[in-house]
Amino acid sequence: MKLLLKIAAIVLLPLLGLIVLGLVLAWVYVDSLAERGVERGATYALDVPTELDSADVGVLSGHVELAGLSVDNPEGFEADHFLTLDDATLDVTLGSLMEDVVEVPSLVLSGIDLHLERTTSGANYKVIMDNLSRFESGEKKEPDPDAKKFVIRTLRITDVKVHADIVPIGGAIGDLTTANVTVDEVVLRDVGSGGEPLSIADITTVVLKAILASAVEVGGGVIPDDVLGDIGDQLGSLLDLGEMGVGGVGEAIEGVGEQLGGLLGGKKKDEQPEQDVPEDPG
């Protein structure tokens, strides 16, 4: 009996060690894979370098935390970044993790800092939105066509700080030439459920459109009218959220006013105002 136990220990202990080592490596690999997937998806959609400091994937809990996302400014602009995100948390349905489409009950993005920079030769937000237009048109090849897609039941964006140049001279030259507004919260529901589930690149575009449109909504009287007009016009030329699979856009957007719903697809593009029909005098 002792001999059998000794043999079992000799055989099983190394095997157990290999299993533990494999689990540790899997945890590290999953985190690295998630980090790289976010960076590649955002970079592909925005066409500027994007970096993520860390990703922590709870394989058994279904809870994921992302920290320190930074989207570079396009070339020719001086601000340190176009957009940064402090952290993101999401909970996933464990049963869907092995599927091609992952069900996400909740995604919360918090602590966003956005710079709308202008120079005499252009604006960084125009460059980014032109890049979004090329992404939506399919001009560029999808970097990972077999990557997982997502359906997000509640997408909550909180604590957004927007900084906009008052005059088109560019550069961070002081608060006197910068308009600042804060968006407390925007909530989207059933993201990816109204059509095709969304890739990370698609989710990036949805989030950026919601942030820019919310800046238009709350920035009146603070952010220069020509900046707001430019953003609104370019949003109107991009796919609206309904076309991108956000179900019930008119009811899905919370935390901001009617204008945001309209900019993001709350109104049909071909919708015409009602005409008064004169009464028949006879």
C-alpha positions as CSV (number, residue, x, y, z in Angstrom):
1,M,0.0,0.0,0.0
2,K,2.8,2.4,0.9
3,L,4.5,1.5,-2.3
4,L,1.4,2.3,-4.3
5,L,1.0,5.6,-2.5
6,K,4.6,6.5,-3.2
7,I,4.3,5.6,-6.9
8,A,1.1,7.7,-7.1
9,A,2.8,10.6,-5.5
10,I,5.7,10.3,-7.9
11,V,3.3,10.3,-10.8
12,L,0.6,12.7,-9.7
13,L,2.6,15.5,-8.0
14,P,4.4,16.5,-11.2
15,L,1.2,16.2,-13.1
16,L,-0.6,18.4,-10.5
17,G,2.3,20.9,-10.8
18,L,1.9,21.0,-14.6
19,I,-1.8,21.6,-14.2
20,V,-1.2,24.5,-11.8
21,L,1.5,25.9,-14.1
22,G,-0.9,25.6,-17.0
23,L,-3.6,27.4,-15.2
24,V,-1.3,30.2,-14.2
25,L,0.0,30.6,-17.8
26,A,-3.6,30.5,-19.1
27,W,-4.5,33.4,-16.7
28,V,-1.6,35.4,-17.9
29,Y,-2.3,34.6,-21.5
30,V,-5.9,35.5,-21.3
31,D,-5.1,38.9,-19.8
32,S,-2.5,39.5,-22.5
33,L,-4.9,38.4,-25.2
34,A,-7.6,40.7,-24.0
35,E,-5.2,43.6,-23.8
36,R,-3.9,43.1,-27.3
37,G,-7.5,42.6,-28.6
38,V,-8.6,46.0,-27.2
39,E,-5.6,47.8,-28.6
40,R,-5.9,46.2,-32.1
41,G,-9.6,46.8,-32.3
42,A,-9.4,50.5,-31.3
43,T,-6.4,51.2,-33.4
44,Y,-8.1,49.6,-36.4
45,A,-11.3,51.7,-36.0
46,L,-9.6,55.0,-35.2
47,D,-6.4,54.5,-37.3
48,V,-4.2,56.0,-34.6
49,P,-2.0,54.1,-32.1
50,T,-4.0,53.0,-29.0
51,E,-2.5,51.5,-25.9
52,L,-4.0,49.7,-22.8
53,D,-2.0,49.6,-19.6
54,S,-3.6,46.4,-18.2
55,A,-6.4,43.9,-18.5
56,D,-7.5,41.6,-15.7
57,V,-9.8,38.8,-16.9
58,G,-11.6,36.8,-14.2
59,V,-12.1,33.5,-16.1
60,L,-14.1,31.9,-13.3
61,S,-16.0,35.0,-12.2
62,G,-16.8,36.5,-15.6
63,H,-15.6,39.9,-14.3
64,V,-13.1,41.9,-16.5
65,E,-11.3,45.1,-15.6
66,L,-9.4,47.3,-18.1
67,A,-7.2,50.2,-17.0
68,G,-5.3,53.1,-18.7
69,L,-6.5,53.2,-22.3
70,S,-4.8,56.0,-24.3
71,V,-5.7,57.0,-27.9
72,D,-2.9,59.0,-29.6
73,N,-3.5,62.3,-31.2
74,P,-3.3,62.2,-35.0
75,E,0.0,63.5,-36.5
76,G,0.3,67.3,-36.7
77,F,-1.5,68.0,-33.3
78,E,0.2,68.8,-30.1
79,A,-2.0,67.6,-27.2
80,D,-0.7,64.6,-25.4
81,H,-3.6,62.5,-26.5
82,F,-6.9,62.5,-28.3
83,L,-8.7,60.5,-25.7
84,T,-7.9,58.6,-22.5
85,L,-10.0,56.3,-20.4
86,D,-9.2,55.6,-16.7
87,D,-10.9,52.3,-16.4
88,A,-13.6,49.9,-17.7
89,T,-15.4,47.1,-16.0
90,L,-17.5,44.5,-17.7
91,D,-19.3,41.4,-16.6
92,V,-19.8,38.6,-19.1
93,T,-22.1,35.6,-19.2
94,L,-19.8,32.7,-18.4
95,G,-21.8,30.3,-20.7
96,S,-21.1,32.5,-23.7
97,L,-17.3,32.8,-23.2
98,M,-16.7,29.8,-25.4
99,E,-19.1,31.0,-28.1
100,D,-18.4,33.2,-31.0
101,V,-20.8,35.9,-29.6
102,V,-20.2,36.9,-26.0
103,E,-23.2,38.2,-24.0
104,V,-22.2,41.2,-21.8
105,P,-24.9,42.2,-19.3
106,S,-22.9,45.4,-18.3
107,L,-20.0,47.5,-19.5
108,V,-19.0,50.6,-17.6
109,L,-16.5,53.1,-19.0
110,S,-15.4,55.8,-16.5
111,G,-13.0,58.7,-16.4
112,I,-12.8,59.8,-20.1
113,D,-10.7,62.8,-21.1
114,L,-11.2,64.1,-24.7
115,H,-9.2,66.8,-26.5
116,L,-10.8,68.6,-29.5
117,E,-7.8,70.4,-31.0
118,R,-7.8,72.8,-33.9
119,T,-5.0,74.3,-35.9
120,T,-5.1,76.6,-38.9
121,S,-4.8,73.5,-41.1
122,G,-7.4,71.3,-39.6
123,A,-8.9,69.6,-36.5
124,N,-8.0,66.3,-34.8
125,Y,-11.6,65.3,-34.4
126,K,-12.1,65.7,-38.2
127,V,-9.1,63.4,-38.8
128,I,-10.5,60.8,-36.4
129,M,-14.0,60.9,-37.8
130,D,-12.6,60.6,-41.4
131,N,-10.8,57.5,-40.2
132,L,-14.1,56.2,-38.8
133,S,-15.7,56.8,-42.1
134,R,-13.1,54.7,-43.9
135,F,-13.5,52.0,-41.2
136,E,-17.3,51.9,-41.8
137,S,-16.9,51.8,-45.5
138,G,-14.7,48.7,-45.3
139,E,-11.7,50.2,-47.0
140,K,-9.3,48.6,-44.7
141,K,-9.0,44.8,-44.1
142,E,-10.3,43.6,-40.7
143,P,-7.2,42.6,-38.7
144,D,-8.9,39.6,-37.0
145,P,-12.1,38.6,-38.8
146,D,-12.5,35.5,-36.5
147,A,-12.4,37.6,-33.3
148,K,-15.3,37.3,-30.9
149,K,-18.3,39.6,-31.3
150,F,-20.3,41.1,-28.4
151,V,-23.8,42.0,-27.4
152,I,-23.9,44.5,-24.6
153,R,-27.1,44.9,-22.7
154,T,-26.1,48.1,-20.8
155,L,-23.2,50.3,-21.8
156,R,-22.7,53.1,-19.3
157,I,-20.3,56.0,-20.0
158,T,-19.5,58.2,-17.0
159,D,-17.4,61.2,-16.1
160,V,-16.5,62.5,-19.5
161,K,-14.4,65.7,-19.6
162,V,-14.2,67.5,-23.0
163,H,-11.6,70.2,-23.8
164,A,-12.1,72.2,-27.0
165,D,-9.9,74.9,-28.6
166,I,-11.8,78.1,-28.7
167,V,-9.7,79.5,-31.6
168,P,-7.9,77.4,-34.3
169,I,-4.4,78.0,-33.2
170,G,-3.6,74.5,-31.8
171,G,-1.5,73.4,-29.0
172,A,-2.0,73.4,-25.2
173,I,-1.3,77.1,-24.6
174,G,-3.5,77.7,-21.6
175,D,-7.0,77.6,-20.1
176,L,-7.9,80.9,-21.6
177,T,-8.1,79.4,-25.1
178,T,-9.8,76.2,-24.0
179,A,-13.5,75.5,-23.4
180,N,-14.3,72.7,-21.0
181,V,-17.5,70.8,-20.5
182,T,-18.4,67.7,-18.5
183,V,-20.8,64.9,-19.5
184,D,-21.9,63.1,-16.3
185,E,-23.4,60.0,-17.9
186,V,-24.6,58.4,-21.1
187,V,-26.3,55.0,-21.2
188,L,-26.9,52.9,-24.2
189,R,-28.9,49.7,-24.1
190,D,-28.9,46.5,-26.2
191,V,-25.7,47.4,-28.1
192,G,-25.2,44.8,-30.9
193,S,-28.7,43.2,-30.5
194,G,-30.4,45.1,-33.3
195,G,-28.4,43.5,-36.1
196,E,-25.0,41.9,-36.3
197,P,-23.1,41.5,-32.9
198,L,-20.3,44.0,-32.7
199,S,-16.5,43.6,-32.7
200,I,-14.2,45.6,-30.4
201,A,-13.6,48.0,-33.3
202,D,-17.4,48.5,-33.7
203,I,-17.8,49.1,-30.0
204,T,-15.0,51.7,-30.2
205,T,-16.9,53.6,-32.8
206,V,-20.2,53.4,-30.9
207,V,-18.5,54.8,-27.8
208,L,-16.8,57.6,-29.6
209,K,-20.0,58.6,-31.4
210,A,-21.9,58.7,-28.1
211,I,-19.1,60.9,-26.5
212,L,-18.9,63.3,-29.4
213,A,-22.7,63.6,-29.7
214,S,-23.0,64.2,-26.0
215,A,-20.4,66.9,-26.3
216,V,-22.6,68.6,-28.9
217,E,-25.6,68.2,-26.6
218,V,-24.1,69.8,-23.5
219,G,-21.5,72.1,-25.1
220,G,-23.9,74.7,-26.5
221,G,-22.8,78.2,-25.4
222,V,-19.4,76.9,-24.2
223,I,-17.8,75.0,-27.1
224,P,-17.6,77.2,-30.2
225,D,-20.5,76.8,-32.6
226,D,-18.4,76.0,-35.6
227,V,-16.8,73.1,-33.7
228,L,-20.2,71.7,-32.6
229,G,-21.5,72.2,-36.2
230,D,-18.5,70.3,-37.7
231,I,-19.0,67.4,-35.3
232,G,-22.7,67.3,-35.9
233,D,-22.3,67.3,-39.6
234,Q,-19.7,64.5,-39.6
235,L,-21.8,62.4,-37.2
236,G,-24.6,62.8,-39.7
237,S,-22.4,61.3,-42.4
238,L,-21.5,58.2,-40.4
239,L,-23.6,55.2,-39.7
240,D,-26.1,55.9,-36.9
241,L,-26.4,53.6,-33.9
242,G,-29.5,51.9,-35.3
243,E,-27.5,50.8,-38.3
244,M,-24.8,49.5,-36.1
245,G,-27.0,47.2,-34.2
246,V,-28.1,49.3,-31.2
247,G,-31.6,48.3,-30.6
248,G,-34.4,50.9,-30.1
249,V,-32.0,53.9,-30.3
250,G,-34.7,56.4,-29.5
251,E,-35.3,54.7,-26.1
252,A,-31.8,53.3,-25.6
253,I,-30.0,56.6,-25.0
254,E,-30.3,57.9,-21.4
255,G,-28.7,60.7,-19.5
256,V,-28.7,63.3,-22.3
257,G,-31.4,65.2,-24.3
258,E,-33.3,64.7,-27.5
259,Q,-30.5,66.2,-29.7
260,L,-28.2,63.3,-28.8
261,G,-30.8,60.8,-29.8
262,G,-31.3,62.5,-33.1
263,L,-27.5,62.7,-33.9
264,L,-27.0,59.0,-33.0
265,G,-29.9,57.7,-35.0
266,G,-33.0,58.4,-33.0
267,K,-34.6,59.9,-36.1
268,K,-34.8,58.3,-39.5
269,K,-32.6,60.0,-42.1
270,D,-35.4,60.3,-44.6
271,E,-37.9,61.5,-42.0
272,Q,-39.8,64.5,-43.2
273,P,-41.7,67.0,-41.1
274,E,-45.4,66.7,-41.1
275,Q,-47.2,69.1,-43.4
276,D,-50.4,71.0,-42.5
277,V,-53.1,69.9,-44.9
278,P,-55.6,72.8,-45.7
279,E,-59.2,72.0,-44.9
280,D,-61.5,71.5,-47.8
281,P,-63.6,74.7,-48.1
282,G,-66.4,72.8,-49.6
